[in-house]
Amino acid sequence: MRRALPILTVLAALLVAIAVANPLLLEPAGFLALLKRAAPLVILAAGQYFVIVSGEFDLSVGSLVTAEVVIAARLIDGEEPATWPVLALLIAAGLLVGLVNGLLTTKLRVPSFIVTLGMLLVLSGAVFLWTGGAPRGALSEGFRAFGRGALGPVPWSVLILLAAGAAAIALTRARFGRTLVATGDNARAAALSGVRVDRVKIYAFMLSGLSAAVAAVLLGGFAGVSAQVGQGLEFSAITAVVLGGVALGGGRGSVVAAMAGACTLEALFTLLNLYGISGALESTVQGVIIIAAVAAGAVRLPRKPFPSRGDAHAAP
């Protein structure tokens, strides 16, 4: 929890600034609406945390979100009875994409950056080929209820967010979470101590794919069907994770801080909108955050001294 204190402090400061600009946003209804908007990104950030803390990347989640929303609309086509079978299919598809990413990364030793970038392009191309750039079909009311419906005063998306957050925290405190961090810190040492490194990383990618599937359900319900619904979400999720202090090289970080980073990012964009600052700056802000986080991490890393020429010649 201590690792999350810095980002929680920043989040609290942003919420105070939002309250000054528009006090209505921090009343119960306004605050729940803010959480509702942030829920898909927070869930994505939790999934991205598992991949990044293991020392890998997942750039495919944005295109996976888009593909799942488009597929759901096409298969459901407004028919209520198809809702639950399609939901199950989306979850299975998310896990399958994560499994493929993990297998290619660990078994074929292809860098995860390349694997998931390729998956991003494959999914984006498949969606465009299938839809021609104009998605067809419609989501059922039962499907859309997850993104825009509520249980009393609390939106379903907030309840799903709480459940996903609790599950993510439980995983990090279990043996899996500890072995994942050990793998990201030093994969060779972890393997020598008995950790099945490949299996742990595959599970991390599958969790990322699962988080993308859940985010797709929420975004489909909230924003509707679009061929751009998940565009850029992979970079937003990575930005949220590094904003939460998770090391991009792996081995250090907190899932609570990663989720708080996503909330902070959403609060920051909300504040910018309240002050009339162009939404086009969002990408610029994310880029600055990523560069600053990587630079800060590099400064904190201990530098190993190079041996002098005399030491080199003296070595046996």
URBELNOR-V909179 format. One record per pair of residues at least 12 apart in sequence whose C-alpha atoms are under 10 Angstrom apart, sorted by the first residue. I is the first residue (numbers start at 1). J is the second residue. Records with the same first field share a line. If there is no record, write none. Layout:
I->J ; J
This chain:
1->254 ; 255 ; 256 ; 257
2->254 ; 256 ; 257
3->244 ; 245 ; 246 ; 252 ; 253 ; 254 ; 255 ; 256 ; 257
4->244 ; 245 ; 246 ; 253 ; 254 ; 255 ; 256 ; 257 ; 258 ; 259 ; 260 ; 261
5->244 ; 256 ; 257 ; 260
6->243 ; 244 ; 245 ; 257 ; 260
7->243 ; 244 ; 245 ; 256 ; 257 ; 258 ; 259 ; 260 ; 261 ; 262 ; 263 ; 264
8->244 ; 256 ; 257 ; 260 ; 261 ; 263 ; 264
9->260 ; 264
10->260 ; 261 ; 264 ; 268
11->260 ; 261 ; 262 ; 263 ; 264 ; 265 ; 266 ; 267 ; 268
12->264 ; 267
13->264 ; 267
14->264 ; 265 ; 266 ; 267 ; 268 ; 270 ; 271
15->31 ; 264 ; 267 ; 268 ; 270 ; 271
17->267 ; 268 ; 271
18->267 ; 268 ; 270 ; 271 ; 272 ; 274 ; 275
19->271
21->271 ; 274 ; 275
22->271 ; 274
25->270
28->153 ; 154
29->153 ; 154 ; 155
32->153 ; 154 ; 155 ; 157 ; 158
33->148 ; 154 ; 155 ; 157 ; 158
34->158 ; 263 ; 266 ; 267 ; 270
35->155 ; 157 ; 158 ; 161 ; 263 ; 266 ; 267
36->147 ; 148 ; 154 ; 155 ; 156 ; 157 ; 158 ; 159 ; 160 ; 161 ; 218 ; 222
37->147 ; 148 ; 157 ; 158 ; 218 ; 219 ; 222 ; 223 ; 263 ; 266 ; 267
38->157 ; 158 ; 161 ; 259 ; 262 ; 263 ; 264 ; 265 ; 266 ; 267
39->147 ; 157 ; 158 ; 159 ; 160 ; 161 ; 162 ; 164 ; 214 ; 215 ; 218 ; 219 ; 259 ; 262 ; 263 ; 266
40->65 ; 147 ; 157 ; 158 ; 160 ; 161 ; 211 ; 212 ; 213 ; 214 ; 215 ; 216 ; 217 ; 218 ; 219 ; 222 ; 233 ; 237 ; 262
41->161 ; 211 ; 212 ; 215 ; 219 ; 233 ; 234 ; 236 ; 237 ; 240 ; 259 ; 261 ; 262 ; 263 ; 265 ; 266
42->161 ; 164 ; 165 ; 211 ; 215 ; 236 ; 237 ; 240 ; 241 ; 256 ; 258 ; 259 ; 260 ; 261 ; 262 ; 263 ; 264 ; 265 ; 266
43->160 ; 161 ; 162 ; 163 ; 164 ; 165 ; 168 ; 208 ; 210 ; 211 ; 212 ; 213 ; 214 ; 215 ; 237 ; 258 ; 259 ; 262
44->61 ; 62 ; 65 ; 207 ; 208 ; 209 ; 210 ; 211 ; 212 ; 213 ; 214 ; 215 ; 216 ; 233 ; 234 ; 236 ; 237 ; 238 ; 240 ; 241 ; 258 ; 259 ; 262
45->208 ; 211 ; 212 ; 233 ; 234 ; 236 ; 237 ; 238 ; 239 ; 240 ; 241 ; 242 ; 244 ; 255 ; 256 ; 257 ; 258 ; 259 ; 260 ; 261 ; 262 ; 263
46->164 ; 165 ; 167 ; 168 ; 169 ; 207 ; 208 ; 211 ; 237 ; 240 ; 241 ; 254 ; 255 ; 256 ; 257 ; 258 ; 259 ; 260 ; 261 ; 262
47->61 ; 164 ; 168 ; 204 ; 205 ; 206 ; 207 ; 208 ; 209 ; 210 ; 211 ; 212 ; 237 ; 241 ; 255 ; 258 ; 259
48->61 ; 204 ; 205 ; 207 ; 208 ; 209 ; 211 ; 212 ; 234 ; 237 ; 238 ; 240 ; 241 ; 255 ; 258 ; 259
49->168 ; 204 ; 207 ; 208 ; 237 ; 238 ; 240 ; 241 ; 242 ; 244 ; 246 ; 247 ; 248 ; 250 ; 253 ; 254 ; 255 ; 256 ; 257 ; 258 ; 259
50->168 ; 171 ; 172 ; 177 ; 180 ; 181 ; 184 ; 200 ; 201 ; 203 ; 204 ; 205 ; 206 ; 207 ; 208 ; 241 ; 250 ; 253 ; 254 ; 255 ; 258
51->102 ; 112 ; 180 ; 184 ; 200 ; 201 ; 202 ; 203 ; 204 ; 205 ; 206 ; 207 ; 208 ; 248 ; 250
52->180 ; 181 ; 184 ; 201 ; 204 ; 205 ; 238 ; 241 ; 242 ; 246 ; 247 ; 248 ; 249 ; 250 ; 251 ; 252 ; 253
53->177 ; 180 ; 181 ; 182 ; 183 ; 184 ; 185 ; 201 ; 204 ; 241 ; 246 ; 247 ; 248 ; 249 ; 250 ; 251 ; 252 ; 253 ; 254 ; 255
54->177 ; 179 ; 180 ; 181 ; 182 ; 183 ; 184 ; 185 ; 186 ; 187 ; 197 ; 200 ; 201 ; 204 ; 205 ; 247 ; 248 ; 249 ; 250 ; 251 ; 252
55->112 ; 180 ; 181 ; 182 ; 183 ; 184 ; 185 ; 186 ; 187 ; 201 ; 247 ; 248 ; 249 ; 250 ; 251 ; 252
56->102 ; 105 ; 111 ; 112 ; 113 ; 116 ; 184 ; 201 ; 204 ; 205 ; 248 ; 249 ; 250
57->101 ; 111 ; 112 ; 113 ; 114 ; 115 ; 116 ; 117 ; 205 ; 208 ; 234 ; 238 ; 248 ; 249 ; 250
58->98 ; 101 ; 102 ; 112 ; 113 ; 114 ; 115 ; 116 ; 117 ; 119 ; 120 ; 204 ; 205 ; 208 ; 209 ; 234 ; 235 ; 237 ; 238
59->112 ; 113 ; 114 ; 115 ; 116 ; 117 ; 118 ; 119 ; 120 ; 121 ; 232 ; 233 ; 234 ; 235 ; 237 ; 238
60->97 ; 98 ; 101 ; 113 ; 115 ; 116 ; 117 ; 118 ; 119 ; 120 ; 121 ; 122 ; 123 ; 124 ; 208 ; 209 ; 212 ; 233 ; 234 ; 235
61->94 ; 97 ; 98 ; 116 ; 117 ; 119 ; 120 ; 123 ; 208 ; 209 ; 210 ; 211 ; 212 ; 213 ; 215 ; 216 ; 230 ; 231 ; 232 ; 233 ; 234 ; 235 ; 237
62->120 ; 123 ; 124 ; 212 ; 215 ; 216 ; 228 ; 229 ; 230 ; 231 ; 232 ; 233 ; 234 ; 235 ; 236 ; 237
63->117 ; 119 ; 120 ; 121 ; 122 ; 123 ; 124 ; 125 ; 126 ; 127 ; 212 ; 227 ; 228 ; 229 ; 230 ; 231 ; 232 ; 233 ; 234
64->90 ; 93 ; 94 ; 97 ; 98 ; 119 ; 120 ; 122 ; 123 ; 124 ; 127 ; 209 ; 212 ; 213 ; 215 ; 216 ; 230 ; 231 ; 233 ; 234
65->90 ; 94 ; 123 ; 209 ; 211 ; 212 ; 213 ; 214 ; 215 ; 216 ; 217 ; 218 ; 219 ; 220 ; 227 ; 228 ; 229 ; 230 ; 231 ; 233 ; 234
66->123 ; 124 ; 127 ; 212 ; 213 ; 216 ; 219 ; 220 ; 225 ; 226 ; 227 ; 228 ; 229 ; 230 ; 231 ; 233
67->90 ; 93 ; 123 ; 124 ; 125 ; 126 ; 127 ; 128 ; 130 ; 213 ; 216 ; 226 ; 227 ; 228 ; 229 ; 230
68->86 ; 87 ; 89 ; 90 ; 91 ; 93 ; 94 ; 123 ; 127 ; 212 ; 213 ; 214 ; 215 ; 216 ; 217 ; 220 ; 230
69->90 ; 135 ; 138 ; 139 ; 213 ; 215 ; 216 ; 217 ; 218 ; 219 ; 220 ; 221 ; 224 ; 225 ; 226 ; 227 ; 228 ; 229 ; 230
70->127 ; 128 ; 130 ; 131 ; 134 ; 135 ; 136 ; 137 ; 138 ; 139 ; 216 ; 220 ; 224 ; 225 ; 226 ; 227 ; 228 ; 229
71->86 ; 89 ; 90 ; 127 ; 130 ; 131 ; 135 ; 136 ; 137 ; 138 ; 139 ; 225
72->86 ; 87 ; 89 ; 90 ; 137 ; 138 ; 139 ; 140 ; 143 ; 216 ; 217 ; 220 ; 225
73->86 ; 135 ; 136 ; 137 ; 138 ; 139 ; 140 ; 143 ; 220 ; 224 ; 225 ; 226
74->130 ; 131 ; 135 ; 136 ; 137 ; 138 ; 139 ; 225
75->136 ; 137 ; 138 ; 139
76->137 ; 138 ; 139 ; 140 ; 143
77->136 ; 137 ; 138 ; 139 ; 140
78->137 ; 138 ; 139 ; 140 ; 141 ; 142 ; 143
79->137 ; 138 ; 139 ; 140 ; 141 ; 142
80->139 ; 140 ; 141 ; 142 ; 143
81->140 ; 142
82->139 ; 140 ; 142 ; 143
83->139 ; 140 ; 141 ; 142 ; 143 ; 144
84->142 ; 143
86->143
87->143 ; 213 ; 214 ; 217
88->213
89->213
90->210 ; 212 ; 213 ; 214 ; 216 ; 217
91->209 ; 210 ; 211 ; 212 ; 213 ; 214 ; 216 ; 217
92->206 ; 209 ; 210 ; 213
93->209 ; 210 ; 212 ; 213
94->205 ; 206 ; 207 ; 208 ; 209 ; 210 ; 211 ; 212 ; 213 ; 214 ; 216
95->203 ; 205 ; 206 ; 207 ; 208 ; 209 ; 210 ; 211 ; 212 ; 213
96->205 ; 206 ; 209 ; 210
97->116 ; 119 ; 123 ; 205 ; 206 ; 208 ; 209 ; 210
98->116 ; 119 ; 202 ; 203 ; 204 ; 205 ; 206 ; 207 ; 208 ; 209 ; 210 ; 211 ; 212
99->201 ; 202 ; 203 ; 204 ; 205 ; 206 ; 207 ; 208 ; 209
100->115 ; 116 ; 119 ; 202 ; 205 ; 206 ; 209
101->114 ; 115 ; 116 ; 118 ; 119 ; 201 ; 202 ; 205 ; 206 ; 209
102->115 ; 116 ; 198 ; 199 ; 200 ; 201 ; 202 ; 203 ; 204 ; 205 ; 206
103->115 ; 198 ; 199 ; 201 ; 202 ; 203 ; 205
104->116 ; 202
105->198 ; 201 ; 202 ; 205
106->197 ; 198 ; 199 ; 200 ; 201 ; 202
107->198 ; 199 ; 202
112->205
116->205
120->234
124->227 ; 228 ; 231
127->227
128->227
131->227
132->227
133->226 ; 227 ; 228
134->225 ; 226 ; 227
135->225 ; 226 ; 227
136->225 ; 226
137->225
138->224 ; 225
139->220 ; 221 ; 224 ; 225
140->221
141->221
142->221
143->217 ; 218 ; 220 ; 221
144->217 ; 218 ; 219 ; 220 ; 221 ; 222 ; 223 ; 224
145->157 ; 217 ; 218 ; 220 ; 221 ; 222
146->158 ; 159 ; 160 ; 214 ; 217 ; 218 ; 219 ; 220 ; 221 ; 222
147->160 ; 215 ; 216 ; 217 ; 218 ; 219 ; 220 ; 221 ; 222 ; 223 ; 224
148->218 ; 219 ; 220 ; 221 ; 222 ; 223
149->221 ; 222
156->218
157->214 ; 215 ; 217 ; 218 ; 219 ; 221 ; 222
158->218
160->214 ; 215 ; 218
161->214 ; 215 ; 218
164->211 ; 214
165->255 ; 256 ; 259
166->256
168->207 ; 255 ; 256 ; 259
169->254 ; 255 ; 256
171->255
172->254 ; 255 ; 256
176->195 ; 200 ; 203 ; 204
177->200 ; 204 ; 255
178->251
179->191 ; 194 ; 195 ; 196 ; 197 ; 200 ; 201 ; 251
180->195 ; 196 ; 197 ; 200 ; 201 ; 203 ; 204 ; 250 ; 251 ; 252
181->250 ; 251 ; 252 ; 253 ; 254
182->195 ; 197 ; 250 ; 251 ; 252
183->195 ; 196 ; 197 ; 198 ; 200 ; 201 ; 250 ; 251
184->197 ; 201 ; 247 ; 248 ; 249 ; 250 ; 251 ; 252
185->247 ; 249 ; 250 ; 251 ; 252
186->250 ; 251
187->250 ; 251
212->230 ; 233 ; 234
215->230
216->229 ; 230
232->283
235->283 ; 286 ; 287 ; 290
236->262 ; 265 ; 266 ; 282 ; 283 ; 286 ; 287 ; 290
237->258 ; 259 ; 261 ; 262 ; 265 ; 286
238->258 ; 261 ; 262 ; 286 ; 289 ; 290
239->258 ; 261 ; 262 ; 265 ; 285 ; 286 ; 287 ; 288 ; 289 ; 290 ; 291 ; 293
240->257 ; 258 ; 259 ; 260 ; 261 ; 262 ; 263 ; 264 ; 265 ; 266 ; 286 ; 289 ; 290
241->253 ; 254 ; 255 ; 256 ; 257 ; 258 ; 259 ; 260 ; 261 ; 262 ; 290 ; 293
242->257 ; 258 ; 261 ; 262 ; 289 ; 290 ; 291 ; 292 ; 293 ; 294 ; 297
243->257 ; 258 ; 259 ; 260 ; 261 ; 262 ; 264 ; 265 ; 286 ; 289 ; 290 ; 292 ; 293
244->256 ; 257 ; 258 ; 259 ; 260 ; 261 ; 262 ; 263 ; 264 ; 265 ; 293
245->257 ; 258 ; 261 ; 293 ; 294 ; 296 ; 297
246->258 ; 261 ; 293 ; 294 ; 297
247->293 ; 294 ; 296 ; 297 ; 298
248->290 ; 293 ; 294 ; 297
249->294 ; 297 ; 298
265->282 ; 285 ; 286
268->282 ; 285
269->281 ; 282 ; 285
